[in-house]
């Protein structure tokens, strides 16, 4: 779908204006069933490049609450559209709303993961080249990351077992029970 979308963007097929039946469905969040488009007040006679002449039209906005998140736009049905076409498409429209929401969530999740990875990469580059000893620990106070500077601070290099014991001992000496938030 993404490939097809980008192909049509390049071919100038997508609608970028709302002064038509499609736009009215989106901006007014309403179903439009029109078997005589030239007579409809939302038709302004604008010819969209690459789009065929519309003899009839059925537009069903896809809603999430009151917000339009998509549109089912059909045209040129032999014999025209009828009210039962709207009823037939209603289950699809509600399902499509969920699909759009899931897709948007997935896109946002991938963007977040990419940004998180990029930030982690920057942080690791800084930490790897820092002259300071940098440690990251989990909730059990186990070392999950130690910077390269550890080699300078430890007589035999970073030994994870020894380091864990030394850090736990240090934490026990430094943190008093009154500051402890959880076990």
Backbone as CSV, one residue per row, in Angstrom:
resi,resn,N_x,N_y,N_z,CA_x,CA_y,CA_z,C_x,C_y,C_z
1,UNK,0.824,-1.188,0.000,0.000,0.000,0.000,0.866,1.247,0.000
2,UNK,1.949,1.207,0.765,2.833,2.369,0.834,3.470,2.654,-0.527
3,UNK,3.907,1.585,-1.227,4.495,1.755,-2.566,3.481,2.390,-3.516
4,UNK,2.262,1.881,-3.480,1.201,2.385,-4.338,0.912,3.860,-4.022
5,UNK,0.849,4.167,-2.746,0.608,5.548,-2.320,1.683,6.474,-2.889
6,UNK,2.964,6.109,-2.707,4.052,6.963,-3.179,4.087,7.056,-4.700
7,UNK,3.676,6.004,-5.391,3.604,6.062,-6.849,2.580,7.113,-7.265
8,UNK,1.413,7.098,-6.609,0.378,8.057,-6.967,0.723,9.479,-6.557
9,UNK,1.483,9.640,-5.485,1.931,10.981,-5.104,2.777,11.555,-6.229
10,UNK,3.687,10.736,-6.773,4.551,11.187,-7.869,3.747,11.469,-9.138
11,UNK,2.688,10.696,-9.372,1.870,10.878,-10.574,0.818,11.971,-10.416
12,UNK,0.815,12.672,-9.270,-0.134,13.744,-9.000,-1.580,13.263,-9.040
13,UNK,-1.809,12.046,-8.541,-3.149,11.468,-8.550,-3.926,11.793,-7.279
14,UNK,-3.204,12.018,-6.184,-3.876,12.236,-4.912,-4.587,13.589,-4.894
15,UNK,-5.651,13.642,-4.121,-6.403,14.880,-3.990,-5.740,15.756,-2.942
16,UNK,-5.419,16.954,-3.348,-4.796,17.896,-2.433,-5.699,19.091,-2.173
17,UNK,-6.907,19.037,-2.655,-7.861,20.116,-2.424,-9.163,19.498,-1.950
18,UNK,-9.962,20.301,-1.264,-11.158,19.751,-0.639,-12.443,20.352,-1.197
19,UNK,-12.354,21.026,-2.317,-13.563,21.642,-2.891,-14.245,20.688,-3.867
20,UNK,-14.537,19.471,-3.369,-15.188,18.460,-4.182,-15.946,17.510,-3.263
21,UNK,-16.524,16.474,-3.825,-17.298,15.527,-3.024,-16.429,14.802,-1.991
22,UNK,-15.221,14.406,-2.393,-14.305,13.753,-1.451,-14.014,14.684,-0.270
23,UNK,-13.677,15.924,-0.596,-13.346,16.905,0.433,-14.508,17.173,1.375
24,UNK,-15.740,17.224,0.826,-16.913,17.456,1.667,-17.100,16.323,2.665
25,UNK,-16.860,15.081,2.231,-16.959,13.938,3.157,-15.974,14.095,4.310
26,UNK,-14.774,14.550,3.985,-13.723,14.672,4.996,-13.968,15.873,5.903
27,UNK,-14.179,17.049,5.318,-14.307,18.258,6.130,-15.602,18.318,6.926
28,UNK,-16.657,17.726,6.414,-17.944,17.753,7.118,-18.211,16.455,7.884
29,UNK,-17.328,15.459,7.742,-17.468,14.160,8.401,-18.864,13.586,8.159
30,UNK,-19.266,13.602,6.885,-20.607,13.098,6.566,-20.576,12.172,5.360
31,UNK,-21.531,11.252,5.332,-21.692,10.353,4.195,-22.337,11.147,3.066
32,UNK,-21.784,10.986,1.865,-22.389,11.616,0.687,-22.698,10.525,-0.326
33,UNK,-23.970,10.409,-0.687,-24.423,9.517,-1.741,-24.972,10.422,-2.832
34,UNK,-24.298,10.432,-3.984,-24.682,11.357,-5.041,-24.689,10.634,-6.384
35,UNK,-25.874,10.576,-6.994,-25.993,9.953,-8.311,-26.038,10.988,-9.437
36,UNK,-25.921,12.265,-9.075,-25.873,13.348,-10.061,-24.854,14.389,-9.583
37,UNK,-23.542,14.053,-9.629,-22.522,14.947,-9.088,-22.575,16.399,-9.578
38,UNK,-22.829,16.681,-10.865,-22.852,18.086,-11.269,-23.913,18.917,-10.528
39,UNK,-24.963,18.276,-10.031,-26.027,18.994,-9.329,-25.709,19.205,-7.849
40,UNK,-24.687,18.551,-7.332,-24.353,18.656,-5.912,-23.603,19.952,-5.641
41,UNK,-23.945,20.677,-4.582,-23.269,21.946,-4.280,-21.782,21.784,-3.948
42,UNK,-21.359,20.592,-3.571,-19.944,20.370,-3.253,-19.096,20.134,-4.503
43,UNK,-19.737,19.930,-5.645,-18.998,19.737,-6.891,-18.766,21.113,-7.507
44,UNK,-17.504,21.443,-7.696,-17.172,22.768,-8.215,-16.718,22.714,-9.677
45,UNK,-16.857,21.565,-10.302,-16.445,21.447,-11.700,-14.948,21.418,-11.880
46,UNK,-14.199,21.156,-10.817,-12.747,21.106,-10.907,-12.324,19.742,-11.434
47,UNK,-11.537,19.742,-12.496,-11.040,18.494,-13.081,-9.715,18.145,-12.415
48,UNK,-9.672,16.971,-11.791,-8.454,16.517,-11.131,-7.634,15.732,-12.143
49,UNK,-6.345,16.110,-12.346,-5.514,15.409,-13.332,-5.458,13.908,-13.055
50,UNK,-5.662,13.108,-14.092,-5.556,11.662,-13.980,-6.796,10.974,-13.454
51,UNK,-7.819,11.726,-13.090,-9.015,11.112,-12.514,-10.131,11.090,-13.554
52,UNK,-10.847,9.955,-13.663,-11.934,9.874,-14.648,-13.143,10.721,-14.221
53,UNK,-14.046,10.956,-15.162,-15.278,11.679,-14.884,-16.116,10.864,-13.890
54,UNK,-16.704,11.522,-12.910,-17.518,10.856,-11.890,-18.988,10.943,-12.289
55,UNK,-19.585,9.781,-12.553,-21.011,9.733,-12.901,-21.885,9.625,-11.651
56,UNK,-21.361,8.963,-10.625,-22.042,8.868,-9.341,-20.967,8.650,-8.282
57,UNK,-21.343,8.866,-7.023,-20.335,8.870,-5.968,-20.952,8.445,-4.641
58,UNK,-20.172,7.662,-3.890,-20.523,7.334,-2.522,-19.273,7.544,-1.685
59,UNK,-19.365,8.461,-0.729,-18.245,8.737,0.166,-18.649,8.462,1.598
60,UNK,-17.866,7.615,2.260,-18.136,7.270,3.653,-16.879,7.606,4.462
61,UNK,-16.978,8.608,5.335,-15.803,8.937,6.144,-15.531,7.850,7.181
62,UNK,-14.271,7.589,7.414,-13.850,6.647,8.445,-13.542,7.487,9.680
63,UNK,-14.271,7.218,10.751,-14.167,8.050,11.943,-13.518,7.327,13.114
64,UNK,-12.786,8.095,13.885,-12.336,7.662,15.219,-12.914,8.719,16.145
65,UNK,-14.014,8.372,16.779,-14.759,9.373,17.536,-15.395,10.329,16.544
66,UNK,-15.082,11.610,16.682,-15.596,12.617,15.750,-14.567,13.017,14.697
67,UNK,-13.385,12.410,14.737,-12.297,12.784,13.841,-12.263,11.855,12.629
68,UNK,-12.165,12.453,11.446,-12.047,11.678,10.208,-10.606,11.211,10.076
69,UNK,-10.418,9.891,9.979,-9.080,9.316,9.837,-8.885,8.650,8.478
70,UNK,-9.929,8.585,7.675,-9.846,7.968,6.363,-11.154,8.171,5.618
71,UNK,-11.224,7.649,4.418,-12.415,7.819,3.590,-12.546,6.641,2.636
72,UNK,-13.757,6.126,2.539,-14.073,5.173,1.480,-14.760,6.010,0.418
73,UNK,-14.140,6.146,-0.725,-14.706,6.922,-1.822,-14.896,6.031,-3.032
74,UNK,-16.128,5.839,-3.422,-16.441,4.978,-4.566,-17.140,5.796,-5.640
75,UNK,-16.908,5.421,-6.873,-17.551,6.153,-7.956,-17.872,5.269,-9.138
76,UNK,-18.801,5.785,-9.955,-19.160,5.186,-11.236,-19.704,3.762,-11.124
77,UNK,-20.583,3.538,-10.146,-21.238,2.242,-10.013,-22.353,2.161,-11.057
78,UNK,-22.370,1.112,-11.875,-23.463,0.972,-12.855,-24.823,1.007,-12.138
79,UNK,-25.688,1.879,-12.593,-27.015,2.008,-11.980,-27.050,2.955,-10.795
80,UNK,-25.900,3.414,-10.325,-25.852,4.364,-9.208,-25.826,3.694,-7.845
81,UNK,-25.639,4.497,-6.826,-25.580,4.010,-5.445,-26.944,4.127,-4.784
82,UNK,-27.182,3.267,-3.789,-28.434,3.282,-3.033,-28.103,3.235,-1.533
83,UNK,-29.091,3.522,-0.709,-28.902,3.542,0.745,-28.360,2.215,1.279
84,UNK,-28.766,1.099,0.689,-28.291,-0.198,1.182,-26.779,-0.359,0.988
85,UNK,-26.184,0.376,0.031,-24.728,0.339,-0.141,-24.038,0.885,1.113
86,UNK,-24.621,1.907,1.703,-24.060,2.493,2.933,-24.121,1.468,4.056
87,UNK,-25.267,0.824,4.198,-25.434,-0.190,5.251,-24.483,-1.365,5.044
88,UNK,-24.289,-1.761,3.786,-23.387,-2.874,3.479,-21.932,-2.542,3.845
89,UNK,-21.562,-1.271,3.701,-20.178,-0.856,3.955,-19.912,-0.441,5.408
90,UNK,-20.964,-0.286,6.201,-20.802,0.174,7.577,-19.861,-0.711,8.403
91,UNK,-20.001,-2.044,8.381,-19.057,-2.882,9.154,-17.612,-2.725,8.671
92,UNK,-17.444,-2.601,7.368,-16.104,-2.410,6.820,-15.520,-1.083,7.299
93,UNK,-16.336,-0.031,7.322,-15.872,1.289,7.745,-15.395,1.262,9.196
94,UNK,-16.138,0.600,10.077,-15.706,0.556,11.478,-14.459,-0.302,11.635
95,UNK,-14.356,-1.398,10.891,-13.157,-2.237,10.937,-11.963,-1.477,10.382
96,UNK,-12.189,-0.742,9.317,-11.120,0.023,8.689,-10.583,1.084,9.638
97,UNK,-11.453,1.661,10.450,-11.024,2.640,11.451,-10.026,2.009,12.412
98,UNK,-10.303,0.798,12.849,-9.401,0.085,13.759,-8.079,-0.225,13.051
99,UNK,-8.153,-0.617,11.784,-6.937,-0.914,11.018,-6.074,0.343,10.874
100,UNK,-6.699,1.464,10.569,-5.960,2.732,10.438,-5.303,3.085,11.766
101,UNK,-6.040,2.935,12.856,-5.499,3.241,14.176,-4.311,2.329,14.498
102,UNK,-4.436,1.052,14.184,-3.335,0.103,14.421,-2.123,0.469,13.565
103,UNK,-2.370,0.838,12.322,-1.281,1.239,11.431,-0.585,2.481,11.979
104,UNK,-1.368,3.483,12.382,-0.789,4.717,12.936,0.013,4.426,14.198
105,UNK,-0.503,3.517,15.040,0.218,3.130,16.249,1.547,2.479,15.882
106,UNK,1.519,1.576,14.904,2.739,0.879,14.485,3.764,1.857,13.918
107,UNK,3.314,2.818,13.116,4.220,3.833,12.560,4.843,4.645,13.696
108,UNK,4.022,5.055,14.669,4.529,5.825,15.808,5.522,4.996,16.626
109,UNK,5.211,3.710,16.801,6.097,2.819,17.560,7.445,2.674,16.857
110,UNK,7.413,2.483,15.543,8.661,2.349,14.783,9.478,3.634,14.841
111,UNK,8.802,4.770,14.769,9.493,6.062,14.861,10.140,6.205,16.232
112,UNK,9.398,5.851,17.287,9.931,5.920,18.646,11.143,5.004,18.795
113,UNK,11.028,3.769,18.287,12.144,2.825,18.380,13.368,3.334,17.629
114,UNK,13.147,3.922,16.461,14.268,4.449,15.684,14.939,5.599,16.426
115,UNK,14.116,6.518,16.955,14.676,7.650,17.697,15.395,7.164,18.957
116,UNK,14.823,6.174,19.638,15.452,5.629,20.847,16.787,4.983,20.501
117,UNK,16.808,4.231,19.407,18.053,3.592,18.978,19.110,4.643,18.661
118,UNK,18.716,5.689,17.936,19.669,6.735,17.578,20.210,7.436,18.818
119,UNK,19.344,7.707,19.785,19.793,8.356,21.022,20.698,7.424,21.819
120,UNK,20.352,6.141,21.862,21.182,5.172,22.574,22.551,5.056,21.917
121,UNK,22.575,5.107,20.592,23.840,5.041,19.863,24.716,6.249,20.198
122,UNK,24.118,7.419,20.224,24.862,8.636,20.573,25.386,8.521,21.999
123,UNK,24.515,8.089,22.914,24.918,7.946,24.306,26.046,6.936,24.449
124,UNK,25.949,5.822,23.733,27.012,4.814,23.851,28.328,5.335,23.277
125,UNK,28.255,6.123,22.201,29.482,6.705,21.621,30.134,7.648,22.625
126,UNK,29.294,8.475,23.272,29.819,9.405,24.277,30.409,8.615,25.440
127,UNK,29.655,7.629,25.929,30.106,6.839,27.073,31.377,6.063,26.754
128,UNK,31.477,5.522,25.557,32.659,4.739,25.180,33.925,5.593,25.114
129,UNK,33.762,6.872,24.832,34.932,7.740,24.684,35.119,8.675,25.871
130,UNK,34.311,8.522,26.887,34.423,9.360,28.071,35.577,8.864,28.947
131,UNK,36.320,9.788,29.529,37.382,9.363,30.446,36.819,8.941,31.806
132,UNK,35.531,9.175,32.030,34.905,8.825,33.301,34.370,7.410,33.269
133,UNK,34.307,6.826,34.459,33.725,5.500,34.597,32.209,5.655,34.591
134,UNK,31.549,5.021,33.626,30.088,5.104,33.506,29.527,3.700,33.598
135,UNK,28.552,3.539,34.510,27.905,2.249,34.703,26.411,2.409,34.527
136,UNK,25.786,1.396,33.964,24.329,1.329,33.943,23.960,0.008,34.584
137,UNK,22.986,0.106,35.502,22.591,-1.082,36.251,21.088,-1.266,36.149
138,UNK,20.664,-2.505,36.341,19.232,-2.773,36.358,18.706,-2.629,37.785
139,UNK,17.425,-2.959,37.963,16.803,-2.790,39.279,17.396,-3.711,40.350
140,UNK,18.115,-4.744,39.948,18.762,-5.653,40.903,20.212,-5.228,41.177
141,UNK,20.574,-4.051,40.688,21.917,-3.504,40.826,22.962,-4.375,40.144
142,UNK,22.571,-5.017,39.059,23.509,-5.790,38.250,23.971,-4.891,37.104
143,UNK,25.258,-4.939,36.825,25.819,-4.088,35.773,25.340,-4.566,34.408
144,UNK,24.757,-3.646,33.656,24.337,-3.964,32.287,25.241,-3.295,31.257
145,UNK,25.912,-2.235,31.678,26.844,-1.553,30.771,27.949,-0.944,31.616
146,UNK,29.153,-1.047,31.115,30.285,-0.382,31.753,31.124,0.246,30.645
147,UNK,31.507,1.488,30.837,32.259,2.198,29.798,33.685,1.668,29.700
148,UNK,34.321,2.000,28.598,35.693,1.544,28.347,36.678,2.098,29.370
149,UNK,36.321,3.196,30.016,37.211,3.801,31.006,37.415,2.892,32.212
150,UNK,36.592,1.874,32.373,36.711,0.961,33.518,38.086,0.310,33.568
151,UNK,38.678,0.068,32.428,39.993,-0.571,32.383,41.042,0.248,33.131
152,UNK,40.898,1.560,33.106,41.865,2.425,33.786,41.659,2.404,35.299
153,UNK,40.446,2.112,35.734,40.123,2.172,37.156,40.273,0.822,37.859
154,UNK,40.404,-0.235,37.113,40.445,-1.562,37.700,41.780,-2.211,37.391
155,UNK,42.339,-2.779,38.402,43.679,-3.341,38.296,43.779,-4.438,37.241
156,UNK,42.760,-5.336,37.151,42.815,-6.458,36.213,41.763,-6.333,35.114
157,UNK,41.332,-5.128,34.833,40.294,-4.939,33.824,38.922,-5.136,34.438
158,UNK,37.879,-4.847,33.704,36.528,-4.947,34.267,36.075,-6.403,34.429
159,UNK,36.062,-6.868,35.648,35.588,-8.203,35.977,34.143,-8.041,36.454
160,UNK,33.150,-8.468,35.678,31.747,-8.216,36.030,31.348,-8.744,37.407
161,UNK,31.825,-9.907,37.795,31.461,-10.467,39.104,32.030,-9.620,40.236
162,UNK,33.313,-9.297,40.124,33.962,-8.472,41.139,33.306,-7.091,41.192
163,UNK,33.049,-6.544,40.022,32.436,-5.221,39.935,31.051,-5.213,40.586
164,UNK,30.251,-6.216,40.304,28.918,-6.309,40.912,29.016,-6.351,42.437
165,UNK,29.953,-7.162,42.950,30.114,-7.260,44.418,30.556,-5.930,45.006
166,UNK,31.520,-5.269,44.353,32.020,-3.997,44.875,30.928,-2.910,44.835
167,UNK,30.177,-2.889,43.776,29.131,-1.866,43.659,28.008,-2.120,44.656
168,UNK,27.612,-3.369,44.825,26.572,-3.695,45.820,27.034,-3.284,47.222
169,UNK,28.293,-3.554,47.514,28.826,-3.168,48.838,28.805,-1.644,48.980
170,UNK,29.195,-0.956,47.944,29.188,0.500,47.978,27.768,1.046,48.151
171,UNK,26.820,0.454,47.438,25.426,0.894,47.537,24.900,0.649,48.950
172,UNK,25.221,-0.496,49.528,24.763,-0.795,50.896,25.343,0.196,51.894
173,UNK,26.583,0.611,51.678,27.216,1.579,52.577,26.610,2.979,52.407
174,UNK,26.245,3.319,51.179,25.811,4.687,50.879,24.323,4.929,51.043
175,UNK,23.509,3.983,50.637,22.059,4.187,50.683,21.510,3.728,52.021
176,UNK,20.857,4.644,52.694,20.240,4.250,53.959,18.814,3.803,53.688
177,UNK,18.248,3.070,54.637,16.911,2.498,54.489,15.861,3.585,54.292
178,UNK,16.052,4.761,54.876,15.031,5.809,54.772,14.892,6.355,53.350
179,UNK,15.887,6.160,52.493,15.796,6.633,51.122,15.353,5.552,50.143
180,UNK,15.233,4.344,50.646,14.871,3.222,49.796,13.393,3.296,49.447
181,UNK,13.049,3.265,48.159,11.660,3.368,47.709,10.998,2.023,47.545
182,UNK,11.770,1.001,47.204,11.188,-0.319,46.968,12.206,-1.386,47.287
183,UNK,11.727,-2.626,47.434,12.643,-3.746,47.686,13.209,-4.251,46.397
